[in-house]
């Protein structure tokens, strides 16, 4: 075992410990690739499913370079990520290795194009963590992705994620009431969690 392998193993253990302290049982990738970068928590409001996407340090910068060479528009990326979450949440697609890879890549490409990421990068925090809500916008009868940067890079507990998600929903309800069907928002409560590595 070389020095790089030892460092990867230490990083893996440190990451597992961070998640365990926050109350998660984590399925860690075998290659140790989930270290040091943004963690993106995707909350699918309708299904109450949570997808935790862990990334390597500077993953956004790495994928931004590749994205600039690809023929994908940011709108294509948003639509693909939103559809993928819907398909996985409904059970139409299984979260196998290939879908996990698409999900992780799409998640990073999606975050890279948000104003939230641009703001955090300008603040000198390119590895900030994010919560992204996916919910039905009743104003246009389409699902939307709603990103929100986090002020911490500490792994959130399930309860903290629920609290943040519900605060974002309440804020959106106040600022964009047309997006919501009724006067009352059903709180987001995690029914299942999936780690995308």
C-alpha positions, -999 to 999 in steps of 0.1 A, spaced: 0 0 0 15 33 -11 12 68 5 -16 78 -18 -36 47 -7 -30 55 30 -41 91 25 -72 79 6 -80 55 34 -75 82 61 -98 105 41 -124 78 38 -123 71 75 -125 108 83 -155 112 61 -173 81 75 -167 95 110 -182 129 101 -213 112 87 -216 88 116 -213 117 141 -241 135 123 -263 104 127 -259 87 93 -252 51 84 -231 57 53 -225 34 23 -190 47 13 -176 43 -22 -149 17 -24 -124 40 -42 -125 68 -16 -135 94 -41 -160 111 -19 -137 134 0 -133 171 5 -158 185 -20 -193 198 -18 -220 176 -4 -253 181 -22 -285 170 -4 -313 165 -29 -347 165 -12 -375 152 -33 -405 167 -15 -433 146 -30 -416 112 -23 -399 123 9 -367 108 -4 -333 123 2 -303 117 -21 -269 126 -6 -243 133 -33 -207 135 -20 -180 148 -43 -142 153 -45 -126 186 -37 -130 211 -65 -154 187 -84 -173 217 -97 -142 233 -113 -132 200 -128 -166 193 -144 -171 230 -154 -141 226 -178 -156 194 -193 -191 210 -195 -177 240 -214 -165 216 -241 -198 196 -242 -229 205 -261 -251 207 -231 -270 238 -221 -276 246 -185 -313 241 -191 -306 206 -205 -286 198 -173 -315 211 -150 -341 191 -169 -319 159 -169 -312 161 -131 -349 169 -123 -361 140 -145 -335 116 -131 -346 124 -95 -382 119 -105 -375 86 -122 -354 72 -93 -380 84 -67 -409 68 -86 -390 35 -90 -389 38 -128 -351 37 -126 -330 18 -101 -301 36 -84 -275 12 -99 -238 22 -105 -245 37 -139 -274 58 -127 -254 69 -96 -226 80 -119 -251 100 -140 -267 114 -109 -234 125 -93 -221 141 -126 -254 158 -132 -256 171 -97 -222 188 -99 -230 202 -134 -263 215 -120 -247 232 -90 -220 247 -112 -246 267 -131 -266 281 -101 -264 316 -89 -259 301 -54 -227 284 -64 -214 316 -82 -221 335 -50 -203 310 -28 -174 308 -51 -171 346 -51 -171 344 -13 -140 320 -15 -161 289 -7 -160 268 -38 -166 236 -18 -197 248 0 -225 223 7 -260 227 -8 -295 216 -2 -316 213 -34 -353 208 -32 -373 193 -60 -410 201 -58 -440 207 -81 -445 243 -90 -482 246 -93 -480 279 -112 -467 261 -143 -475 224 -133 -438 214 -136 -413 202 -111 -385 226 -103 -351 224 -86 -345 249 -58 -309 252 -46 -298 267 -14 -262 270 -2 -253 261 33 -231 282 56 -214 251 70 -192 224 55 -201 201 84 -222 171 75 -258 178 84 -279 154 105 -312 141 90 -331 164 114 -310 195 102 -318 186 66 -355 184 73 -353 217 92 -335 235 64 -358 220 37 -389 232 56 -375 267 61 -368 269 24 -403 257 16 -418 283 40 -397 311 25 -407 300 -10 -443 299 0 -441 335 13 -422 348 -17 -438 328 -44 -473 317 -32 -484 307 -67 -460 278 -67 -481 261 -40 -515 246 -43 -528 252 -8 -523 276 21 -505 249 42 -472 232 33 -469 196 43 -435 194 61 -406 175 45 -399 144 65 -372 119 52 -387 85 45 -357 71 28 -321 82 21 -298 71 -8 -261 78 -10 -249 87 -45 -212 81 -46 
